[in-house]
């Protein structure tokens, strides 16, 4: 087909024929950036508007578009009542939106703590400044023997400090139990009363102790300490007199004798497990201070409420505080 000829006016003015002008004015749709998230399926997209001069006015239209409602509906939708509520999916959330929301939640939590628990925060700050820990670690024992040893060690640690503080500068006080009535063990009578001690012409070794806590109390005794003589495992148990420690601890020889009632094959001479102290008689009470009488003063608020022998009745050698010692001595009448 033959191209139409241009007129002189067209050639002089440099105008382009109508078909070429339309091609020049043809709108080229810009492509979206690679990193832009996809729109949700319900979002309303305003189509680009092209003027007769070939300019795209879609930017102007977007700038004048009213803001979306907080529920996610497009209020510019022609049928706003029927428009579906749109919630952004996880894929459409940008990292910056996610981070800002987490920061907001974290800030809210921290503000709630500081407002609702000011006293707790203050106490924890003071404790931290003093180096005090609110936590503790408990390691369970391996077996039943370890449990018993741990309990006895805790008892010694908790009561020994008070005992030493109260008797500082003077003798320490103790209570030691023996059986005044006959009992045969391995063909031997193990009875020992305050009258038997009074009949001794030499210091008596207090042997046969086979309890770790009682043994440690024996090892803590020093020369000059005083002890109550307590009759146990009998019809009328109680305190009957006073004796004095005259020789400090040494190995318990009865543990090495296979014929002795208190023989212990686990005790070796180079590393003895059990110990004794030597004692001497000092006085006998006219009347026994019965166990049931002592227990009356061990009620809450009583002067003997913390007495070790009343709290641990199976302990054969126990500690006595100075206050407890003086109170019991005032209850007793000394035999002339």
C-alpha positions as CSV (number, residue, x, y, z in Angstrom):
1,X,0.0,0.0,0.0
2,X,1.4,3.4,-0.9
3,X,2.4,5.8,2.0
4,X,0.4,9.1,1.8
5,X,2.4,12.0,0.9
6,X,3.1,14.8,3.3
7,X,1.9,18.3,2.5
8,X,4.3,21.2,2.5
9,X,3.0,22.5,5.7
10,X,3.5,19.2,7.4
11,X,7.0,18.9,6.1
12,X,7.9,22.4,7.3
13,X,6.3,22.0,10.7
14,X,7.9,18.5,11.3
15,X,4.6,17.0,12.4
16,X,4.1,13.2,12.5
17,X,1.2,11.5,10.8
18,X,-1.7,10.5,13.0
19,X,-0.8,6.8,13.3
20,X,2.8,7.6,14.5
21,X,1.5,10.2,17.0
22,X,-0.8,7.5,18.5
23,X,2.1,5.2,19.0
24,X,4.1,7.9,20.8
25,X,1.2,8.7,23.0
26,X,0.7,5.0,23.8
27,X,1.0,4.5,27.6
28,X,3.7,2.0,28.9
29,X,2.7,0.5,32.2
30,X,5.6,0.7,34.7
31,X,6.7,-2.5,36.3
32,X,6.5,-3.0,40.1
33,X,9.8,-3.2,42.0
34,X,11.1,-6.7,42.7
35,X,11.0,-6.4,46.5
36,X,7.4,-5.1,46.7
37,X,5.0,-7.5,48.5
38,X,2.0,-8.8,46.6
39,X,-1.4,-7.3,47.3
40,X,-4.0,-9.4,49.0
41,X,-6.7,-10.7,46.8
42,X,-9.4,-8.4,48.2
43,X,-7.4,-5.1,47.9
44,X,-8.9,-2.5,45.6
45,X,-6.5,-1.3,42.9
46,X,-7.1,2.0,41.2
47,X,-6.4,1.6,37.4
48,X,-4.0,4.1,35.9
49,X,-5.5,7.1,34.1
50,X,-4.0,8.4,30.9
51,X,-4.7,11.9,29.6
52,X,-4.8,13.0,26.0
53,X,-1.3,14.2,26.4
54,X,0.0,10.7,27.3
55,X,0.7,11.5,31.1
56,X,-0.1,8.8,33.7
57,X,-2.1,10.4,36.6
58,X,-2.3,7.2,38.7
59,X,0.1,8.7,41.2
60,X,-2.1,11.7,41.8
61,X,-5.1,9.4,42.2
62,X,-3.2,7.3,44.8
63,X,-2.2,10.4,46.8
64,X,-5.8,11.5,47.0
65,X,-7.1,8.1,47.9
66,X,-8.7,8.0,51.4
67,X,-6.9,5.9,54.1
68,X,-8.0,2.3,54.8
69,X,-10.1,1.6,57.9
70,X,-8.3,-0.1,60.8
71,X,-10.3,-3.3,60.2
72,X,-8.7,-3.7,56.8
73,X,-11.6,-2.6,54.6
74,X,-11.1,-0.2,51.7
75,X,-13.4,2.6,52.3
76,X,-13.0,3.8,48.7
77,X,-14.7,0.7,47.5
78,X,-17.9,1.6,45.7
79,X,-19.8,-0.9,47.9
80,X,-18.2,-0.4,51.3
81,X,-20.8,-2.3,53.2
82,X,-20.3,-5.5,51.3
83,X,-16.5,-5.2,51.1
84,X,-14.7,-8.1,52.8
85,X,-12.5,-7.5,55.9
86,X,-9.0,-8.2,54.9
87,X,-6.3,-9.3,57.3
88,X,-2.7,-9.2,56.1
89,X,-1.2,-12.7,55.8
90,X,2.1,-13.7,57.2
91,X,3.6,-13.7,53.8
92,X,2.6,-10.0,53.2
93,X,4.1,-8.8,56.5
94,X,7.3,-7.0,56.1
95,X,10.2,-7.6,58.5
96,X,10.0,-4.0,59.8
97,X,6.3,-4.5,60.7
98,X,7.1,-7.7,62.6
99,X,10.0,-6.2,64.5
100,X,8.0,-3.1,65.5
101,X,5.1,-5.2,66.8
102,X,7.4,-7.3,68.9
103,X,9.1,-4.2,70.3
104,X,5.7,-2.9,71.2
105,X,4.7,-6.1,73.0
106,X,8.0,-6.2,74.9
107,X,7.6,-2.5,75.9
108,X,4.1,-3.2,77.2
109,X,5.2,-6.2,79.3
110,X,8.1,-4.3,80.8
111,X,5.9,-1.4,81.7
112,X,3.3,-3.6,83.3
113,X,6.0,-5.3,85.5
114,X,7.4,-2.0,86.6
115,X,4.0,-0.6,87.4
116,X,2.3,-3.6,89.0
117,X,5.3,-5.0,91.0
118,X,7.5,-2.0,92.2
119,X,8.2,-3.5,95.6
120,X,9.5,-6.8,94.0
121,X,11.8,-4.9,91.7
122,X,13.1,-2.8,94.6
123,X,13.7,-5.8,96.8
124,X,15.5,-7.7,94.0
125,X,17.7,-4.7,93.3
126,X,18.7,-4.4,97.0
127,X,19.4,-8.1,97.2
128,X,21.5,-7.9,94.1
129,X,23.5,-5.0,95.5
130,X,24.1,-7.0,98.7
131,X,25.2,-10.1,96.7
132,X,22.2,-12.1,98.0
133,X,20.8,-14.9,95.8
134,X,17.1,-15.8,95.8
135,X,17.8,-19.2,94.3
136,X,19.3,-22.3,95.6
137,X,20.4,-25.6,94.2
138,X,19.4,-28.8,96.0
139,X,21.4,-32.0,95.0
140,X,19.5,-35.1,96.0
141,X,21.5,-37.8,97.9
142,X,22.5,-41.0,96.3
143,X,21.0,-43.4,98.9
144,X,19.4,-43.6,102.3
145,X,22.7,-43.5,104.2
146,X,23.7,-40.3,102.5
147,X,20.3,-38.8,103.5
148,X,20.8,-39.6,107.1
149,X,24.4,-38.2,107.0
150,X,23.2,-34.9,105.4
151,X,20.4,-34.5,107.9
152,X,22.8,-35.0,110.8
153,X,25.3,-32.6,109.3
154,X,22.7,-29.9,108.9
155,X,21.5,-30.4,112.5
156,X,25.1,-30.1,113.7
157,X,25.7,-27.0,111.6
158,X,22.5,-25.2,112.6
159,X,22.8,-25.8,116.4
160,X,26.5,-25.8,116.9
161,X,26.9,-22.1,116.2
162,X,24.3,-21.1,118.9
163,X,25.8,-23.5,121.4
164,X,29.3,-22.1,120.9
165,X,28.1,-18.5,121.1
166,X,26.2,-19.0,124.4
167,X,29.1,-20.8,126.1
168,X,31.8,-18.6,124.8
169,X,34.3,-17.9,127.6
170,X,33.2,-20.8,129.7
171,X,32.6,-24.6,129.6
172,X,30.2,-26.1,127.1
173,X,27.3,-28.2,128.3
174,X,26.1,-31.6,127.1
175,X,23.7,-34.4,127.8
176,X,24.9,-38.1,127.6
177,X,22.7,-41.1,127.8
178,X,23.3,-44.6,129.4
179,X,21.2,-47.6,130.2
180,X,20.8,-48.2,134.0
181,X,18.9,-51.5,133.6
182,X,20.4,-54.8,132.5
183,X,20.5,-55.6,128.8
184,X,22.5,-58.5,127.4
185,X,24.3,-58.0,124.1
186,X,26.6,-60.8,122.8
187,X,26.6,-62.4,126.3
188,X,27.6,-59.1,128.1
189,X,25.6,-56.8,130.2
190,X,25.7,-53.2,128.8
191,X,24.0,-51.5,131.7
192,X,25.7,-48.4,133.2
193,X,24.2,-46.0,135.8
194,X,25.3,-42.9,137.6
195,X,26.0,-45.1,140.6
196,X,28.3,-47.2,138.5
197,X,30.2,-44.0,137.5
198,X,30.3,-42.8,141.1
199,X,32.0,-46.1,142.1
200,X,34.8,-45.7,139.5
201,X,38.2,-44.8,140.9
202,X,39.6,-43.7,137.5
203,X,38.1,-41.7,134.6
204,X,35.6,-43.8,132.7
205,X,35.7,-44.1,128.9
206,X,32.3,-43.2,127.4
207,X,32.3,-45.9,124.7
208,X,29.7,-47.6,122.5
209,X,28.5,-44.4,120.6
210,X,27.6,-45.5,117.1
211,X,25.8,-42.4,115.7
212,X,27.7,-39.9,113.6
213,X,26.1,-36.8,115.0
214,X,26.6,-38.1,118.6
215,X,30.2,-39.0,117.7
216,X,30.9,-35.5,116.4
217,X,29.5,-34.0,119.6
218,X,32.0,-36.2,121.5
219,X,34.8,-34.9,119.3
220,X,33.8,-31.3,120.0
221,X,34.1,-31.7,123.8
222,X,37.1,-30.2,125.6
223,X,38.5,-30.8,129.0
224,X,36.4,-29.0,131.7
225,X,33.0,-29.3,129.9
226,X,30.1,-30.5,132.0
227,X,27.4,-33.0,131.0
228,X,24.1,-34.2,132.4
229,X,23.9,-38.0,133.1
230,X,20.7,-39.2,131.6
231,X,19.1,-42.6,132.3
232,X,17.5,-44.0,129.1
233,X,15.8,-47.1,127.9
234,X,14.3,-47.7,131.3
235,X,11.0,-47.4,133.2
236,X,11.5,-43.8,134.3
237,X,13.9,-42.0,131.9
238,X,15.4,-38.7,132.9
239,X,18.3,-36.6,134.1
240,X,19.9,-38.0,137.3
241,X,23.2,-36.1,137.9
242,X,26.3,-34.3,136.5
243,X,29.7,-35.4,135.3
244,X,32.8,-33.7,133.9
245,X,34.9,-34.3,130.8
246,X,38.4,-34.8,132.1
247,X,40.1,-36.2,128.9
248,X,39.3,-35.3,125.3
249,X,38.4,-37.6,122.5
250,X,40.5,-40.7,121.5
251,X,39.8,-43.8,119.5
252,X,37.0,-46.1,120.8
253,X,38.8,-49.4,121.5
254,X,35.5,-51.3,121.8
255,X,35.0,-51.0,118.1
256,X,38.2,-53.1,117.4
257,X,37.1,-56.0,119.7
258,X,35.1,-58.7,117.9
259,X,33.8,-59.9,121.3
260,X,32.5,-56.5,122.3
261,X,28.7,-55.8,121.8
262,X,29.6,-52.6,119.9
263,X,32.3,-54.1,117.6
264,X,32.5,-52.4,114.2
265,X,34.5,-54.1,111.4
266,X,34.6,-50.9,109.4
267,X,36.6,-49.0,112.0
268,X,40.3,-49.3,111.5
269,X,43.1,-48.4,114.0
270,X,44.9,-46.2,111.5
271,X,41.6,-44.4,110.7
272,X,39.2,-44.9,113.7
273,X,35.5,-44.3,112.9
274,X,34.4,-43.9,116.5
275,X,35.7,-41.9,119.5
276,X,35.3,-41.7,123.3
277,X,35.9,-39.1,126.0
278,X,36.7,-39.9,129.6
279,X,34.4,-38.6,132.3
280,X,34.3,-38.4,136.1
281,X,31.4,-38.2,138.5
282,X,30.5,-34.9,140.1
283,X,27.0,-35.1,141.7
284,X,23.7,-36.9,141.8
285,X,20.2,-35.3,142.1
286,X,18.0,-36.3,145.0
287,X,15.1,-36.8,142.6
288,X,15.3,-37.7,138.9
289,X,14.2,-34.9,136.5
290,X,11.8,-37.0,134.5
291,X,11.5,-36.8,130.8
292,X,7.8,-36.0,131.0
293,X,8.6,-33.1,133.2
294,X,11.2,-31.8,130.7
295,X,8.6,-32.1,127.9
296,X,6.2,-29.8,129.8
297,X,8.7,-26.9,129.2
298,X,9.3,-27.9,125.6
299,X,5.9,-26.5,124.4
300,X,5.9,-23.5,122.0
301,X,7.3,-20.6,123.9
302,X,8.8,-22.8,126.6
303,X,12.4,-22.5,127.8
304,X,13.2,-26.0,126.6
305,X,11.4,-25.8,123.2
306,X,14.8,-26.0,121.3
307,X,16.5,-28.5,123.5
308,X,18.3,-31.0,121.2
309,X,17.5,-34.2,123.2
310,X,13.8,-33.4,123.1
311,X,13.8,-32.7,119.4
312,X,16.1,-35.7,118.6
313,X,15.2,-38.3,121.1
314,X,17.4,-41.0,119.6
315,X,20.6,-39.0,119.9
316,X,22.7,-40.4,122.7
317,X,25.0,-37.4,123.0
318,X,23.4,-34.0,122.6
319,X,24.2,-30.3,123.2
320,X,22.7,-28.2,125.9
321,X,22.6,-24.4,125.8
322,X,23.7,-22.4,128.8
323,X,20.1,-21.2,129.4
324,X,18.8,-24.7,129.3
325,X,21.6,-25.9,131.7
326,X,20.8,-23.3,134.3
327,X,17.1,-23.8,134.1
328,X,17.4,-27.6,134.6
329,X,19.9,-27.1,137.5
330,X,17.4,-24.9,139.2
331,X,14.8,-27.7,139.0
332,X,17.1,-30.3,140.6
333,X,17.9,-30.9,144.2
334,X,21.4,-32.0,144.8
335,X,22.0,-35.1,146.8
336,X,24.2,-34.3,149.9
